[in-house]
Amino acid sequence: MPYYYYGFDPTYVLVLIGAVICLIASARVKSTFNKYSQYRSMSGMTGAQAAERILNSAGIYDVTVCHIAGNLTDHYNPSKKTLNLSDSVYGSNSVAAIGVAAHECGHAIQHQKNYVPLTLRTAIVPVANIGSTLAWPLILIGLFFNRSTGAMLINLGILCFSFAVLFQLVTLPVEFNASRRALHILGEQGILSDSELPYTRKVLKAAALTYVASAAAAILQLLRLVLLFGGRNRDD
């Protein structure tokens, strides 16, 4: 029986650190978005209008801009070719809403140009989903088998979780690139003025930090699994 069964598991601190990082990042993006949602754009364009303009200027006519429920639930769906904007973005003419809409357009442009990290992330999605689903069951089942079989199942579980971590890491360049594209397009097309762009940059930077936080939390969780189970010999 591993030592942590008898008392506090010190490696759980890694999980707590990851959770705190994610909570801080989430709170920051919400507060930053709410702050700059009060700044109305000089152009008066809504998030949906800005998205339509950006897509058309990029020669993308097969992507539909959709209104979805929620707050900051915005995303681009490459399989359905839909750019989904939430309640707080679709009809809002704030610099924050326009920035988020432009960011999602950045993903559509990545898709159009076959941006390699996006293609890789899309390919990893099913493997990452399966991996994150199977990881803990395999590890827990492995605890009840003998040394060789148990070690094999546990290591397989850790490997499965590694695919979920890989997905988080591949997501980072995809999100950073989409934000860079968004800021460039907003300035180039005059959708936002030079005085407004710094506000939008702050919103997108705060949003990017949530992905960094998720990746850090996933890495810490993987480290915990390795410390607890990786390469250990079990005595029955």
C-alpha positions in Angstrom: 0.0 0.0 0.0 1.4 3.4 -0.9 2.3 5.6 2.0 -0.2 8.3 1.2 -3.1 5.9 2.0 -2.3 6.3 5.7 -2.3 10.1 5.9 -2.1 13.3 4.0 -0.9 13.0 0.4 1.7 15.8 0.0 1.6 15.7 -3.8 -2.0 16.9 -3.5 -0.5 20.3 -3.0 0.3 20.3 -6.8 -3.4 19.9 -7.5 -4.2 22.8 -5.2 -1.6 25.0 -6.8 -3.1 24.2 -10.2 -6.6 25.0 -9.0 -5.6 28.3 -7.5 -3.8 29.3 -10.7 -6.9 28.5 -12.8 -9.2 30.4 -10.4 -7.0 33.5 -10.5 -6.8 33.4 -14.3 -10.5 32.9 -14.6 -11.3 35.8 -12.2 -8.9 38.0 -14.0 -10.3 37.5 -17.5 -13.8 38.0 -16.2 -12.9 41.3 -14.4 -10.9 42.5 -17.4 -13.7 41.7 -19.8 -16.3 43.3 -17.6 -14.1 46.5 -17.2 -13.6 47.0 -20.9 -17.2 46.0 -21.8 -18.0 49.5 -20.5 -15.8 51.1 -23.2 -17.9 51.5 -26.3 -16.0 51.4 -29.6 -15.8 54.5 -31.7 -16.9 52.5 -34.8 -20.1 51.5 -33.0 -19.8 48.0 -34.5 -21.0 45.0 -32.6 -19.1 41.8 -32.1 -21.2 40.1 -34.7 -20.7 42.9 -37.2 -17.0 43.0 -36.6 -16.8 39.2 -37.1 -18.7 39.4 -40.4 -16.5 42.2 -41.7 -13.3 40.4 -40.7 -14.4 37.1 -42.3 -15.5 38.8 -45.5 -12.2 40.7 -45.8 -10.3 37.4 -45.4 -12.3 35.9 -48.2 -14.1 33.5 -45.8 -17.8 33.2 -46.9 -18.6 29.7 -45.7 -18.4 30.4 -41.9 -21.7 31.4 -40.2 -21.6 33.8 -37.3 -24.0 32.4 -34.6 -25.4 33.8 -31.4 -25.1 31.3 -28.5 -26.2 31.6 -24.8 -23.8 32.2 -22.0 -21.0 34.6 -21.1 -17.5 34.2 -22.7 -18.6 30.9 -24.2 -17.3 32.1 -27.6 -15.6 29.6 -29.9 -15.0 28.6 -33.5 -16.2 25.2 -34.6 -14.1 24.1 -37.5 -16.2 21.0 -38.3 -19.5 22.9 -38.6 -17.8 26.1 -39.9 -19.6 28.2 -37.3 -18.2 31.2 -35.3 -20.2 31.2 -32.1 -20.5 34.4 -30.1 -22.0 34.6 -26.6 -24.6 37.0 -25.2 -21.9 39.4 -24.0 -20.2 39.6 -27.3 -22.6 39.1 -30.2 -24.7 42.3 -29.8 -22.2 44.4 -27.8 -20.3 47.2 -29.4 -17.6 47.4 -26.6 -13.9 47.1 -27.4 -13.9 43.9 -25.3 -16.6 42.3 -27.3 -15.0 43.2 -30.6 -11.7 41.9 -29.4 -13.2 38.5 -28.5 -15.1 38.3 -31.8 -11.9 39.1 -33.7 -10.0 36.5 -31.8 -12.5 33.8 -32.9 -12.2 35.1 -36.4 -8.5 34.5 -36.0 -9.2 30.8 -35.5 -11.4 30.8 -38.7 -8.5 32.3 -40.6 -6.1 29.8 -39.1 -8.4 27.1 -40.4 -8.6 28.6 -43.8 -4.8 28.8 -44.0 -4.3 25.3 -42.6 -2.3 26.7 -39.7 -0.3 23.6 -38.5 -0.8 24.0 -34.7 -4.6 24.2 -35.2 -4.6 21.2 -37.5 -2.5 19.3 -34.9 -4.8 20.3 -32.1 -7.9 19.2 -34.0 -6.3 15.9 -34.6 -5.4 15.4 -31.0 -8.9 16.2 -29.6 -10.3 12.6 -29.8 -7.2 11.1 -28.4 -7.0 13.7 -25.6 -10.7 13.1 -24.7 -10.2 9.3 -24.6 -7.0 9.7 -22.7 -8.5 12.0 -20.0 -11.5 9.6 -19.6 -9.4 6.4 -19.3 -6.5 7.8 -17.3 -7.8 7.5 -13.7 -9.8 4.3 -14.2 -6.7 2.6 -15.5 -4.6 3.9 -12.6 -7.2 2.9 -10.0 -7.7 -0.6 -11.5 -3.9 -1.0 -11.6 -3.7 -0.6 -7.8 -5.6 -3.8 -7.3 -3.5 -6.0 -9.6 -0.1 -7.7 -8.9 3.2 -5.9 -9.5 3.7 -6.4 -13.2 0.1 -6.1 -14.4 -0.6 -3.2 -12.0 2.5 -1.3 -13.1 1.5 -1.8 -16.7 -2.0 -0.4 -16.2 -0.8 2.5 -14.1 1.8 3.5 -16.6 -0.8 3.2 -19.4 -3.1 5.5 -17.4 -0.3 8.0 -17.0 0.4 7.8 -20.7 -3.3 8.5 -21.4 -3.3 11.5 -19.2 -0.2 12.7 -21.1 -2.2 13.1 -24.2 -4.6 15.5 -22.4 -1.5 17.5 -21.3 -0.2 17.6 -24.8 -3.5 19.0 -26.0 -3.2 21.8 -23.5 0.3 22.6 -24.6 -0.6 22.6 -28.3 -3.5 24.9 -27.6 -1.1 27.7 -26.4 0.4 28.7 -29.8 -3.0 28.4 -31.4 -4.6 30.9 -29.0 -1.6 33.3 -29.0 -1.5 33.3 -32.7 -5.3 34.0 -33.0 -4.9 37.0 -30.6 -2.0 38.4 -32.7 -4.1 38.0 -35.8 -7.1 39.7 -34.2 -5.1 42.8 -33.0 -3.4 43.2 -36.4 -6.7 43.0 -38.3 -8.6 45.3 -35.9 -5.9 48.0 -36.4 -5.4 47.4 -40.1 -9.1 47.6 -41.0 -9.7 50.5 -38.6 -12.4 48.6 -36.7 -10.7 49.9 -33.5 -8.6 53.1 -33.2 -5.0 53.2 -32.0 -6.3 54.4 -28.6 -8.7 51.5 -28.3 -6.4 48.7 -29.3 -4.5 48.7 -25.9 -7.8 48.0 -24.1 -8.5 45.1 -26.4 -5.0 43.8 -26.0 -5.5 43.6 -22.2 -8.7 41.6 -22.7 -7.0 39.1 -25.0 -3.9 38.9 -22.8 -6.1 38.0 -19.8 -8.0 35.4 -21.9 -4.7 33.9 -23.0 -3.6 33.5 -19.4 -6.5 31.1 -18.8 -5.0 28.7 -21.3 -1.5 29.1 -19.7 -3.1 28.4 -16.3 -4.9 25.3 -17.7 -1.7 24.0 -19.2 0.2 24.6 -15.9 -2.5 22.8 -13.9 -2.4 19.8 -16.3 1.4 19.6 -16.1 1.2 19.7 -12.3 -1.4 17.0 -12.3 0.8 14.9 -14.6 3.8 15.5 -12.3 1.7 14.3 -9.3 0.8 11.1 -11.1 4.4 10.4 -12.0 5.5 11.1 -8.4 2.8 8.8 -7.0 2.9 6.0 -9.4 5.5 6.3 -12.1 8.1 3.6 -12.3 7.3 2.3 -8.8 7.4 -1.3 -7.7 4.3 -2.6 -5.9 4.6 -5.0 -3.1 1.4 -7.0 -2.6 
